[in-house]
Amino acid sequence: MPFRAFATPKQHRQPSLFGEILDWMLAPLMILWPISMALEYSLAYSVANSAYDRELRNELVVIAKQIDYRDGRVTLPIADAARQILVSDELAEVSFQIRGLENEVVDGDLDLPAVEFQPDMEPERVYFRNDILRHRDVRVAYMFAQVRGLTGAVLVQVSETEEKRSMLASNIIGGVLAAQFILLPLALVLVWFGLSKGIAPLEEIRRTIRDRKPQDLSPIDPSDAPEEIRPFIDSINELMRRLSLSLQAQQRFVADAAHQMRTPLAGLKTQAELALRQHDLKGIEQSMKLIAVGADRASRLVSQLLALARAESPAQAPMQRLGMHELSEEVAREWVAKAQDKSIDLGYEPAAGADAAIVEGDAVLLKEMIGNLIDNAIRYTLAGGIVTLRLALSSDSVTIDVEDNGIGIPEGERDLVFERFYRVLGTGSEGSGLGLAIVREITELHHGSVVLIPAATGAVFRVILPRANARMMPLHRAA
């Protein structure tokens, strides 16, 4: 018995754009072709009918002109040879009939059905009808002829079986078919050639992208592309632009991480080597304390670098409706211990109606943003100082202020503090210079703005975020 587990899976055949277009062009053709043939046959039969009807009419008129009325009788005074000529036809059976005033058969075929004179009919006018004579379909031309000396009109009919009409229609349609069988393959070749030329720009784009080097993310030139393909090229260029930005962010993150981690790791290594050379417990303990401080510093730096990388990758940030009052109060509580270690009074002032301070954002990143503002304020505020986290609310925005009465920022450096790794010199405070850069990135990700407001003492950092629409998704409570 075969083992199903080792059976080769059937590969899915990828659809071809060329094949799809060709199918959609040929499918209607295959449907319309039989319909067109039926219409062409009907038209050919109509043409044949018209031609043979003229011939049949002429025969009817000839017979009607020969009718005579003598001695109270309607007669057709022509010789037998002439009669034979009237009804002779190699391809069809021809019959004629003459009926008198009493609808009696005066001459001709007795089996040809009679026709009654209708009020809308005109004497001497030729009419046509389809009928059946001896179980065969016939075409009949008839008229009510007026005979000299006779008051009234006699019915004159000439019938003809339809073989030659069908034969002529078949010959016509045969000629049309012969031409179509020649032209159809030629049309298919032209369609194939036209489609090949039409999709050639797509093949050119494929080759252009395939031949590029992996690091080449420059946009594709759409100037020579057809109008229908330009939106496709624009989409590819937009994707390349986003990939380029993402790649630049990753490269910048790796470079920043490598640069910033070098110093704390070197310090940790130095302290570890120093501890290994110590012989007394007090010296070893002191080195271990320094190692712990350095590890905390490195851990904080790693957290900041990860936050920066997350802020630069907005596609990874899950956006939710968040209550900024609860979130701000939670972050303030987390930093109380750090403030107390430095004898700083950390407070939180909620806005009036703070429960309505709703924004759409990423809870983790917004906590990181507020935490960096508080951390920055604590670092540059002397012992005994005051740091205040304040929430304000307007009709369309939520404002977050972090105010301190610390050493402040010189006027010439206020535009630089949001740059990466920039630190105000001469403050005696340690840091990576990433905190305010992270604040700016997170604020811009949330479509907000951050500004530094000078104060008499210290500084005020203000973040303005747009309020969420009240009809959006349900409010998410930060954990």
C-alpha positions in Angstrom: 0.0 0.0 0.0 1.5 3.4 -0.9 2.5 5.8 1.9 0.6 9.1 1.7 3.2 10.7 4.0 5.8 10.4 1.3 3.6 11.5 -1.6 4.8 14.6 -3.5 2.3 17.5 -3.0 0.7 18.8 -6.1 2.2 22.1 -6.9 -0.2 25.0 -7.4 0.0 26.5 -10.9 0.5 30.3 -10.7 -1.9 32.2 -13.0 -0.3 34.0 -15.9 -1.4 37.6 -16.7 -0.8 36.9 -20.4 -2.9 33.7 -20.2 -5.7 35.5 -18.2 -6.0 38.3 -20.7 -5.9 35.8 -23.6 -8.6 33.7 -22.0 -10.8 36.7 -21.4 -10.4 37.7 -25.0 -10.9 34.3 -26.5 -13.8 33.2 -24.2 -16.2 35.8 -25.6 -15.0 35.0 -29.1 -15.8 31.4 -28.7 -19.3 32.3 -27.3 -20.1 34.9 -30.0 -18.7 32.9 -32.9 -21.6 30.3 -33.0 -24.1 33.2 -32.5 -22.5 35.1 -35.4 -22.7 32.0 -37.6 -26.4 31.6 -36.9 -27.0 35.3 -37.7 -24.9 35.0 -40.8 -26.8 31.9 -42.0 -30.1 33.8 -41.3 -28.8 36.8 -43.3 -27.6 34.5 -46.1 -30.9 32.8 -46.3 -32.6 36.2 -46.4 -30.4 37.1 -49.3 -31.2 33.9 -51.1 -34.9 34.3 -50.4 -34.9 37.8 -51.8 -33.1 36.7 -55.0 -35.4 33.7 -55.7 -38.5 35.7 -54.6 -37.9 38.0 -57.5 -37.6 35.1 -59.9 -40.8 33.6 -58.4 -42.6 36.9 -58.8 -41.6 37.2 -62.5 -43.1 33.7 -63.1 -46.3 34.7 -61.3 -46.7 37.9 -63.4 -46.1 36.0 -66.6 -48.8 33.5 -65.8 -51.2 36.2 -64.7 -50.8 38.0 -68.0 -51.7 34.9 -69.9 -55.1 34.3 -68.2 -58.1 34.7 -70.5 -61.9 34.8 -70.0 -64.0 33.3 -72.8 -67.4 31.8 -73.0 -67.9 32.3 -69.3 -64.8 30.4 -68.4 -61.4 31.3 -67.0 -58.6 29.6 -69.0 -54.8 29.7 -69.4 -54.4 29.4 -73.2 -50.7 28.4 -73.5 -49.2 25.3 -75.1 -48.0 22.3 -73.2 -44.4 23.1 -74.0 -44.8 26.5 -72.5 -46.4 25.0 -69.4 -43.4 22.7 -69.1 -41.0 25.6 -69.2 -42.9 27.4 -66.4 -42.6 24.5 -64.0 -39.2 23.2 -65.0 -36.3 23.7 -62.5 -33.4 21.3 -61.9 -33.0 22.2 -58.2 -36.6 22.7 -57.0 -40.1 21.6 -57.7 -42.3 24.4 -59.1 -46.1 24.4 -59.2 -48.8 26.9 -60.2 -52.5 27.2 -59.6 -55.3 29.4 -60.9 -58.6 29.6 -59.0 -61.8 31.2 -60.3 -64.3 33.5 -58.7 -65.9 30.6 -56.8 -62.5 29.5 -55.5 -62.6 26.5 -57.8 -59.3 25.3 -59.3 -59.3 26.4 -62.9 -55.8 25.2 -63.9 -52.6 23.9 -62.3 -51.8 22.0 -59.1 -54.9 20.9 -57.2 -53.1 20.4 -53.9 -51.8 24.0 -53.5 -53.8 25.5 -50.6 -56.1 28.4 -51.3 -55.9 31.9 -49.9 -58.9 34.1 -49.1 -58.9 37.7 -50.2 -58.5 40.0 -47.2 -59.8 43.6 -46.9 -56.3 45.0 -46.7 -55.1 43.2 -49.8 -54.8 45.0 -53.2 -55.5 43.4 -56.6 -52.6 42.9 -58.9 -50.2 43.1 -56.0 -47.8 40.2 -55.4 -47.7 38.6 -52.0 -45.4 35.9 -50.5 -46.0 33.3 -47.9 -44.4 30.1 -46.6 -46.6 27.0 -46.8 -46.6 23.2 -47.0 -47.3 21.2 -50.2 -47.3 17.4 -50.0 -45.4 17.5 -46.7 -42.7 19.7 -48.1 -41.9 23.3 -47.3 -42.6 25.7 -50.1 -42.4 29.3 -50.9 -45.5 30.7 -52.5 -46.0 33.9 -54.5 -49.6 34.8 -55.1 -51.8 37.6 -56.3 -55.5 38.4 -57.1 -55.4 39.1 -60.8 -58.0 41.1 -62.7 -58.9 39.5 -66.0 -60.4 41.4 -69.0 -64.1 40.8 -69.3 -64.4 39.4 -65.8 -65.9 41.3 -62.8 -63.8 40.3 -59.8 -60.3 38.8 -59.4 -58.9 35.3 -59.7 -56.3 33.8 -57.4 -53.0 33.0 -59.1 -50.3 31.1 -57.2 -46.8 29.9 -58.0 -45.0 27.7 -55.4 -41.4 26.5 -55.2 -39.7 24.1 -52.8 -36.8 25.5 -50.8 -33.9 23.3 -51.8 -32.1 25.9 -54.0 -32.7 28.6 -51.4 -31.1 26.5 -48.7 -28.3 25.5 -51.1 -27.6 29.2 -52.0 -27.6 30.2 -48.3 -25.2 27.2 -47.5 -22.9 28.3 -50.3 -22.8 31.8 -49.0 -22.2 30.8 -45.4 -19.6 28.3 -46.7 -17.7 31.1 -48.4 -17.9 33.1 -45.2 -16.7 30.2 -43.1 -13.8 29.6 -45.5 -12.7 33.2 -45.1 -13.1 33.0 -41.3 -11.0 29.9 -41.0 -8.3 31.8 -42.8 -8.7 35.1 -40.9 -9.3 33.6 -37.4 -5.8 32.0 -37.0 -4.3 35.2 -38.4 -6.4 37.2 -35.8 -5.1 34.9 -33.0 -1.5 35.5 -34.1 -2.1 39.2 -34.2 -3.7 39.1 -30.7 -0.8 37.0 -29.4 1.6 39.5 -30.9 -0.3 42.5 -29.5 -0.5 41.0 -26.0 3.2 40.3 -26.1 3.9 43.9 -27.0 1.3 45.1 -24.5 2.8 43.4 -21.5 6.4 44.0 -22.5 6.7 47.0 -20.1 5.8 44.6 -17.2 8.6 42.3 -18.3 11.0 45.3 -18.5 10.1 46.3 -14.9 10.6 42.7 -13.8 14.1 42.7 -15.4 14.9 46.1 -13.9 14.0 45.0 -10.4 15.7 41.6 -10.8 19.0 43.0 -12.0 19.2 45.5 -9.1 21.6 45.1 -6.3 20.1 44.3 -2.9 21.1 47.6 -1.4 19.7 49.6 -4.4 16.3 51.0 -3.2 16.2 54.0 -5.5 12.8 54.6 -7.2 12.0 53.2 -10.6 11.7 55.8 -13.4 8.0 55.8 -14.5 8.4 58.2 -17.4 8.6 55.6 -20.1 5.9 53.3 -18.6 2.3 53.2 -20.0 -0.3 55.2 -18.1 -2.0 52.0 -16.8 1.3 50.7 -15.2 2.3 54.0 -13.5 0.1 53.4 -10.4 1.8 50.0 -10.1 5.3 51.6 -10.4 4.3 54.4 -7.9 3.2 51.7 -5.4 6.6 49.9 -5.8 8.4 53.2 -5.4 6.4 53.9 -2.2 7.3 50.5 -0.9 11.0 51.1 -1.7 10.8 54.4 0.1 9.4 52.8 3.2 11.9 50.0 3.0 14.7 52.6 2.7 13.5 54.5 5.7 13.2 51.2 7.7 16.6 50.2 6.6 18.1 53.5 7.5 16.4 53.4 10.9 17.8 49.9 11.5 21.3 50.9 10.5 21.1 54.0 12.7 19.8 52.0 15.6 22.6 49.4 15.2 25.2 52.2 15.0 23.7 54.1 18.0 23.5 50.9 20.1 27.1 49.9 19.2 28.4 53.4 20.0 26.5 53.9 23.3 27.0 50.4 24.6 30.8 50.6 24.2 31.3 52.9 27.1 29.2 51.1 29.8 30.5 47.8 28.8 34.1 49.0 29.0 33.3 50.4 32.4 31.9 47.1 33.6 34.9 45.2 32.3 37.3 47.6 34.0 35.4 47.3 37.4 35.3 43.5 37.0 39.1 43.4 36.4 39.6 45.7 39.4 37.5 43.5 41.6 39.5 40.5 40.6 42.7 42.2 41.7 41.3 43.2 45.1 42.2 41.2 48.2 40.1 42.8 50.8 36.3 42.5 51.0 35.8 46.3 51.3 37.5 46.9 48.0 35.6 44.0 46.3 32.3 45.3 47.7 33.0 48.8 46.3 33.9 47.4 42.9 30.7 45.3 42.9 28.6 48.4 43.7 30.1 50.2 40.8 29.5 47.2 38.6 25.8 47.2 39.7 25.5 50.9 38.9 27.1 50.4 35.5 24.7 47.5 34.8 21.7 49.6 35.8 23.0 52.4 33.5 23.5 49.9 30.6 20.1 48.4 31.2 18.5 51.8 31.0 20.4 52.6 27.8 19.2 49.3 26.3 15.6 50.2 27.2 15.9 53.6 25.7 17.4 52.2 22.5 14.6 49.7 22.2 12.0 52.4 22.8 13.7 54.5 20.1 13.6 51.6 17.7 10.0 50.9 18.5 9.0 54.5 17.9 10.8 54.5 14.5 8.7 51.4 13.4 5.2 52.7 13.6 3.8 49.6 11.8 4.6 47.6 15.0 2.8 49.9 17.3 -0.8 48.8 18.2 -3.0 51.9 18.4 -5.8 52.0 21.0 -7.9 54.5 22.7 -6.2 55.4 26.0 -7.1 57.4 29.0 -4.2 59.8 29.6 -5.3 60.6 33.1 -4.9 57.0 34.3 -1.7 56.4 32.3 0.0 59.7 33.5 -0.9 58.9 37.1 0.5 55.4 36.8 3.8 56.6 35.3 4.1 59.3 38.1 3.7 56.7 40.8 6.5 54.6 39.2 9.0 57.5 39.5 8.1 58.5 43.0 10.8 56.3 44.5 13.5 57.7 42.2 12.4 61.3 43.1 12.5 60.5 46.8 16.1 59.1 46.5 17.1 62.6 45.4 14.8 64.4 47.8 12.7 65.8 45.0 8.9 66.5 45.4 7.2 64.8 42.4 3.6 65.7 42.0 0.7 65.1 39.5 -2.0 67.6 38.7 -4.9 66.2 36.6 -7.0 68.3 34.4 -10.6 69.2 35.1 -12.7 66.4 33.5 -9.5 64.4 33.1 -11.5 61.2 32.4 -12.2 62.8 28.9 -8.5 63.1 28.1 -8.6 60.2 25.5 -6.0 59.8 22.8 -5.4 57.1 20.2 -1.9 55.6 20.7 0.4 52.9 22.0 0.3 52.6 25.8 3.9 51.3 26.1 5.3 54.1 24.0 3.3 56.8 25.7 4.4 55.6 29.1 8.0 55.7 27.9 7.5 59.2 26.6 6.2 60.5 30.0 8.8 58.5 31.9 11.6 60.1 29.9 10.2 63.6 30.6 10.1 62.9 34.3 13.5 61.2 34.3 15.0 64.2 32.5 13.4 66.6 35.0 14.7 64.7 38.0 18.2 64.4 36.6 18.5 68.2 36.1 16.7 69.3 39.3 18.8 69.8 42.5 17.9 68.1 45.8 14.9 69.7 47.5 13.5 70.8 44.1 10.0 70.2 42.6 8.9 68.3 39.6 5.3 68.5 38.4 3.4 66.4 35.9 0.4 68.3 34.7 -2.5 67.3 32.4 -4.6 69.9 30.6 -7.6 69.4 28.2 -9.0 71.4 25.3 -11.7 70.7 22.7 -9.3 68.9 20.3 -6.1 68.1 22.2 -4.6 66.8 25.4 -1.6 68.7 26.8 1.0 67.0 29.0 3.4 69.4 30.9 6.4 68.3 32.9 7.7 71.3 34.9 10.8 71.5 37.1 12.6 74.2 39.0 16.0 72.8 38.2 19.1 74.3 36.6 17.3 75.1 33.3 18.7 75.0 29.8 20.8 77.7 28.2 19.1 79.6 25.4 21.7 78.6 22.8 21.1 74.9 23.5 17.3 74.8 23.6 17.0 73.8 19.9 19.6 71.0 20.4 18.2 69.1 23.4 15.9 66.9 21.2 18.8 65.6 19.1 20.1 62.2 19.8 23.0 61.8 22.2 23.1 65.6 22.8 23.8 66.4 26.5 24.1 69.8 28.1 27.6 70.1 29.4 28.6 71.3 32.9 25.5 69.9 34.6 27.2 67.1 36.4 24.3 64.8 35.5 24.9 61.4 33.8 22.7 60.3 30.9 22.8 58.9 27.3 21.3 61.9 25.6 18.5 59.8 24.2 15.6 60.7 26.5 14.3 63.8 24.7 15.0 62.3 21.3 12.7 59.4 22.2 10.1 61.9 23.4 10.1 63.6 20.1 9.9 60.4 18.1 7.0 59.0 20.1 5.2 62.4 19.9 5.5 62.6 16.1 4.4 59.0 15.8 1.2 60.0 17.6 0.7 63.1 15.4 1.5 65.5 18.2 4.2 68.0 19.0 6.7 68.7 21.8 8.1 72.1 22.8 10.5 73.4 25.4 9.0 76.4 27.2 11.6 78.6 29.1 10.8 79.4 32.7 12.3 81.7 35.3 13.9 78.7 37.0 14.0 75.2 35.4 12.1 74.3 32.3 8.7 73.1 31.1 8.5 70.4 28.4 5.0 70.4 26.8 3.6 67.6 24.7 0.3 68.2 22.8 -1.6 65.2 21.5 -4.8 65.1 19.4 -7.9 63.9 21.3 -9.5 60.7 19.9 -12.9 60.7 18.3 -15.5 59.7 20.9 -17.1 57.3 18.3 -14.0 55.2 17.8 -13.2 51.8 19.3 -13.8 51.2 23.1 -11.5 52.7 25.6 -8.5 50.6 26.6 -7.5 50.7 30.3 -3.8 50.7 30.7 -2.5 47.8 32.9 
